[in-house]
Amino acid sequence: MSKEGSNIVDFPGKEKPKPSGYQSGTGSINMRSDLVVEASKVIPEPPVLINLVSSRVKQLNLGRTPLVETDHRMGAADIALTEIIEGKISVDEKED
């Protein structure tokens, strides 16, 4: 789960394409665990959070502009989680 005592969490990913934040040879995307914890307070259902992050990572990797300030150390998953935490993106509640 965590590597070398850091706050990085492995997020299962597909082998292609390799988005920013992807660690070659691991089959996963790195995310900061503190961001995962904070985002899970906003969206407490893990499958919903995973789907939202995954969708946003795809958009970012296709060239969409981040909605938050970023720095060179942030991968696409970290950006997506920060957007969730700051309320920039959310789940669309559908009515039945």
LOZA-501641 format. One line per field, with one value per atom (N, C-alpha, C): chain; x, y, z. Coordinates in steps of 0.02 Angstrom, whole numbers, plus 50000, padded with zeros to 5 digits. Example, Ala and Ser with C-alpha at 12.3 -4.5 7.8 and 13.67 -1.06 7.14 Angstrom:
mol A / A / A / A / A / A
xx 50660 / 50615 / 50660 / 50642 / 50684 / 50645
yy 49716 / 49775 / 49835 / 49888 / 49947 / 50002
zz 50390 / 50390 / 50390 / 50354 / 50357 / 50394
// end
This chain:
mol A / A / A / A / A / A / A / A / A / A / A / A / A / A / A / A / A / A / A / A / A / A / A / A / A / A / A / A / A / A / A / A / A / A / A / A / A / A / A / A / A / A / A / A / A / A / A / A / A / A / A / A / A / A / A / A / A / A / A / A / A / A / A / A / A / A / A / A / A / A / A / A / A / A / A / A / A / A / A / A / A / A / A / A / A / A / A / A / A / A / A / A / A / A / A / A / A / A / A / A / A / A / A / A / A / A / A / A / A / A / A / A / A / A / A / A / A / A / A / A / A / A / A / A / A / A / A / A / A / A / A / A / A / A / A / A / A / A / A / A / A / A / A / A / A / A / A / A / A / A / A / A / A / A / A / A / A / A / A / A / A / A / A / A / A / A / A / A / A / A / A / A / A / A / A / A / A / A / A / A / A / A / A / A / A / A / A / A / A / A / A / A / A / A / A / A / A / A / A / A / A / A / A / A / A / A / A / A / A / A / A / A / A / A / A / A / A / A / A / A / A / A / A / A / A / A / A / A / A / A / A / A / A / A / A / A / A / A / A / A / A / A / A / A / A / A / A / A / A / A / A / A / A / A / A / A / A / A / A / A / A / A / A / A / A / A / A / A / A / A / A / A / A / A / A / A / A / A / A / A / A / A / A / A / A / A / A / A
xx 50041 / 50000 / 50043 / 50081 / 50124 / 50196 / 50232 / 50300 / 50350 / 50398 / 50454 / 50434 / 50379 / 50358 / 50331 / 50319 / 50294 / 50218 / 50188 / 50116 / 50089 / 50118 / 50097 / 50057 / 49998 / 49955 / 49952 / 49960 / 49954 / 49881 / 49866 / 49799 / 49802 / 49766 / 49770 / 49755 / 49795 / 49786 / 49797 / 49778 / 49789 / 49860 / 49883 / 49952 / 49963 / 49912 / 49921 / 49862 / 49868 / 49929 / 49958 / 50018 / 50050 / 50042 / 49993 / 49981 / 50035 / 50034 / 50083 / 50069 / 50120 / 50113 / 50118 / 50123 / 50127 / 50198 / 50204 / 50271 / 50282 / 50328 / 50341 / 50355 / 50322 / 50335 / 50293 / 50254 / 50216 / 50143 / 50118 / 50048 / 50001 / 50025 / 49983 / 49999 / 49953 / 49961 / 49972 / 50021 / 50034 / 49989 / 49961 / 49921 / 49944 / 49942 / 49960 / 49903 / 49921 / 49870 / 49832 / 49866 / 49830 / 49775 / 49787 / 49735 / 49678 / 49693 / 49641 / 49596 / 49627 / 49588 / 49543 / 49570 / 49529 / 49473 / 49488 / 49436 / 49382 / 49401 / 49351 / 49304 / 49323 / 49277 / 49224 / 49242 / 49196 / 49151 / 49181 / 49144 / 49160 / 49117 / 49133 / 49126 / 49092 / 49084 / 49144 / 49187 / 49248 / 49238 / 49188 / 49180 / 49165 / 49126 / 49109 / 49171 / 49210 / 49272 / 49320 / 49329 / 49374 / 49352 / 49288 / 49263 / 49272 / 49260 / 49267 / 49341 / 49385 / 49456 / 49480 / 49459 / 49478 / 49455 / 49392 / 49366 / 49404 / 49418 / 49453 / 49525 / 49558 / 49626 / 49627 / 49579 / 49575 / 49569 / 49525 / 49516 / 49581 / 49614 / 49676 / 49730 / 49733 / 49783 / 49769 / 49706 / 49688 / 49697 / 49720 / 49737 / 49691 / 49642 / 49598 / 49639 / 49620 / 49656 / 49636 / 49685 / 49670 / 49630 / 49586 / 49544 / 49574 / 49633 / 49668 / 49740 / 49773 / 49844 / 49883 / 49931 / 49971 / 50045 / 50084 / 50156 / 50184 / 50247 / 50279 / 50278 / 50267 / 50267 / 50200 / 50147 / 50080 / 50066 / 50043 / 50021 / 49947 / 49920 / 49850 / 49803 / 49817 / 49774 / 49775 / 49832 / 49837 / 49797 / 49800 / 49762 / 49687 / 49665 / 49594 / 49571 / 49610 / 49592 / 49588 / 49635 / 49633 / 49572 / 49553 / 49492 / 49431 / 49428 / 49372 / 49371 / 49429 / 49435 / 49413 / 49432 / 49416 / 49346 / 49309 / 49241 / 49236 / 49290 / 49290 / 49255 / 49256 / 49219 / 49181 / 49125 / 49085 / 49045 / 49008 / 48967 / 48900 / 48876 / 48810 / 48757 / 48716 / 48663 / 48605 / 48590 / 48535 / 48472 / 48417 / 48352 / 48323 / 48287 / 48255 / 48189
yy 49941 / 50000 / 50063 / 50073 / 50132 / 50112 / 50156 / 50140 / 50179 / 50143 / 50173 / 50224 / 50212 / 50256 / 50323 / 50330 / 50393 / 50393 / 50446 / 50450 / 50439 / 50392 / 50374 / 50309 / 50309 / 50250 / 50226 / 50161 / 50133 / 50131 / 50152 / 50150 / 50106 / 50050 / 50005 / 50043 / 50029 / 50063 / 50015 / 50035 / 49995 / 50004 / 49958 / 49960 / 50017 / 50040 / 50094 / 50141 / 50203 / 50241 / 50254 / 50279 / 50292 / 50366 / 50382 / 50451 / 50480 / 50546 / 50576 / 50550 / 50538 / 50508 / 50432 / 50405 / 50333 / 50310 / 50257 / 50231 / 50170 / 50174 / 50121 / 50054 / 50003 / 49935 / 49915 / 49961 / 49942 / 49927 / 49949 / 49938 / 49980 / 50035 / 50076 / 50150 / 50191 / 50263 / 50283 / 50325 / 50347 / 50405 / 50401 / 50454 / 50467 / 50529 / 50545 / 50523 / 50485 / 50458 / 50512 / 50568 / 50622 / 50652 / 50655 / 50679 / 50630 / 50565 / 50513 / 50518 / 50527 / 50533 / 50594 / 50651 / 50712 / 50706 / 50677 / 50669 / 50621 / 50570 / 50522 / 50553 / 50610 / 50647 / 50683 / 50703 / 50736 / 50685 / 50630 / 50576 / 50512 / 50493 / 50437 / 50368 / 50362 / 50296 / 50281 / 50232 / 50218 / 50205 / 50165 / 50154 / 50219 / 50262 / 50326 / 50370 / 50373 / 50412 / 50386 / 50322 / 50290 / 50307 / 50301 / 50315 / 50388 / 50434 / 50505 / 50522 / 50497 / 50510 / 50481 / 50420 / 50388 / 50428 / 50450 / 50489 / 50555 / 50588 / 50652 / 50643 / 50590 / 50575 / 50567 / 50531 / 50522 / 50589 / 50633 / 50699 / 50739 / 50738 / 50776 / 50750 / 50684 / 50655 / 50668 / 50684 / 50702 / 50777 / 50814 / 50884 / 50934 / 50912 / 50959 / 50999 / 51061 / 51105 / 51090 / 51084 / 51075 / 51135 / 51122 / 51174 / 51202 / 51177 / 51199 / 51215 / 51253 / 51266 / 51201 / 51190 / 51129 / 51147 / 51097 / 51104 / 51043 / 51044 / 50992 / 50923 / 50920 / 50855 / 50820 / 50854 / 50825 / 50785 / 50723 / 50682 / 50697 / 50667 / 50679 / 50657 / 50603 / 50580 / 50630 / 50658 / 50708 / 50771 / 50790 / 50848 / 50833 / 50774 / 50756 / 50756 / 50727 / 50725 / 50796 / 50839 / 50908 / 50945 / 50932 / 50962 / 50940 / 50878 / 50852 / 50886 / 50889 / 50918 / 50992 / 51028 / 51099 / 51112 / 51059 / 51068 / 51089 / 51082 / 51102 / 51051 / 50987 / 50935 / 50894 / 50866 / 50824 / 50775 / 50732 / 50683 / 50714 / 50703 / 50728 / 50681 / 50707 / 50667 / 50661 / 50601 / 50590 / 50573 / 50600 / 50584 / 50523 / 50482 / 50423 / 50439
zz 50000 / 50000 / 50000 / 50050 / 50055 / 50039 / 50007 / 49987 / 50029 / 50058 / 50092 / 50144 / 50180 / 50234 / 50209 / 50145 / 50118 / 50122 / 50098 / 50098 / 50027 / 49991 / 49924 / 49927 / 49894 / 49892 / 49820 / 49809 / 49742 / 49722 / 49661 / 49633 / 49571 / 49571 / 49513 / 49448 / 49398 / 49334 / 49277 / 49218 / 49158 / 49134 / 49094 / 49069 / 49020 / 48985 / 48937 / 48940 / 48926 / 48921 / 48991 / 48993 / 49057 / 49075 / 49119 / 49136 / 49182 / 49190 / 49236 / 49305 / 49343 / 49409 / 49406 / 49346 / 49337 / 49349 / 49387 / 49401 / 49357 / 49312 / 49263 / 49297 / 49272 / 49296 / 49356 / 49385 / 49444 / 49429 / 49370 / 49354 / 49396 / 49423 / 49465 / 49458 / 49482 / 49483 / 49556 / 49569 / 49637 / 49656 / 49716 / 49744 / 49815 / 49836 / 49905 / 49952 / 50003 / 50048 / 50086 / 50102 / 50136 / 50093 / 50027 / 49982 / 49976 / 49977 / 49974 / 50036 / 50094 / 50156 / 50154 / 50133 / 50130 / 50079 / 50020 / 49968 / 49991 / 50031 / 50055 / 50106 / 50135 / 50179 / 50137 / 50076 / 50031 / 49997 / 49973 / 49940 / 49978 / 50026 / 50071 / 50040 / 49982 / 49951 / 49907 / 49926 / 49888 / 49814 / 49793 / 49721 / 49682 / 49712 / 49680 / 49675 / 49729 / 49729 / 49676 / 49673 / 49625 / 49553 / 49540 / 49472 / 49454 / 49501 / 49488 / 49475 / 49517 / 49507 / 49440 / 49425 / 49363 / 49302 / 49303 / 49247 / 49239 / 49295 / 49291 / 49269 / 49291 / 49269 / 49193 / 49166 / 49093 / 49058 / 49085 / 49055 / 49057 / 49114 / 49122 / 49074 / 49067 / 49022 / 48949 / 48934 / 48865 / 48852 / 48903 / 48892 / 48925 / 48964 / 48998 / 49049 / 49060 / 49105 / 49178 / 49223 / 49294 / 49321 / 49367 / 49397 / 49461 / 49480 / 49540 / 49522 / 49567 / 49556 / 49564 / 49520 / 49523 / 49527 / 49546 / 49542 / 49507 / 49492 / 49451 / 49485 / 49549 / 49584 / 49583 / 49563 / 49564 / 49501 / 49511 / 49456 / 49443 / 49391 / 49373 / 49429 / 49464 / 49518 / 49576 / 49592 / 49644 / 49626 / 49563 / 49540 / 49546 / 49524 / 49529 / 49601 / 49646 / 49717 / 49746 / 49728 / 49752 / 49726 / 49664 / 49636 / 49675 / 49695 / 49735 / 49803 / 49835 / 49902 / 49901 / 49850 / 49845 / 49817 / 49801 / 49776 / 49704 / 49666 / 49596 / 49552 / 49572 / 49537 / 49588 / 49566 / 49611 / 49569 / 49603 / 49570 / 49554 / 49494 / 49474 / 49502 / 49547 / 49577 / 49528 / 49505 / 49458 / 49497 / 49472 / 49502 / 49467 / 49506 / 49477 / 49445
// end
